[in-house]
């Protein structure tokens, strides 16, 4: 590709060419890219250099990852007035996206550099408050699967099925697991009675970004 790429060992030449085509079609002809640290999935990200504006490539190999749900959620969040990455170009069949680059200022890094902890956490809470204040039809469209009791109990069962055995060195007994899940079920009941809204999973300091030059809720990059 024009501009060259720095990819992982054994990177597929056809894949590199497809990325070059994506860049050229979006007005990034001649730009290069460098792969970033691995994501906790089969996705890879690359930072574009030499383009007309900061951008990232999401490389999601078909058969292992599907970019379509990501695209739908990103567009939904942007439609709510929140800062999800802008999508500059997409080859959905190839699993390639060219998206806005939010930079490197995760909340974690800003805090480590002496950033205002209260300001950052207030911003994160304000985003959630704004989501919950909107009508369910806005924030919980029918194409999203419900975060229902079954899903919630599957999540909290990580405590009994993984954490407790790791701490105590033995599997959790069925009786103790049943007791724990019954307690969790009772604790979750009030939340289940609330109007449905969008759930942003993995909502924490490593996945939130402080965006310079943006005010209000838009200062929080999702």
Secondary structure, DSSP 8 states (H G I E B T S, - for coil): -TT-EE--TT--HHHHHHHHHHHHHTT-TT-EEEE-S--SSS-EEEEEESSSS-EEEEE--TTT--HHHHHHHHHHHHHTT-B---EEEEETTTTEEEEE---S-BHHHHHHTT--HHHHHHHHHHHHHHHHHS-HHHHS-TTS----HHHHHHHHHHIIIIIHHHHHSS---HHHHHHHHHHHHHHHHHHHTS------TT-STTT-EE-TT--GGGGEE-
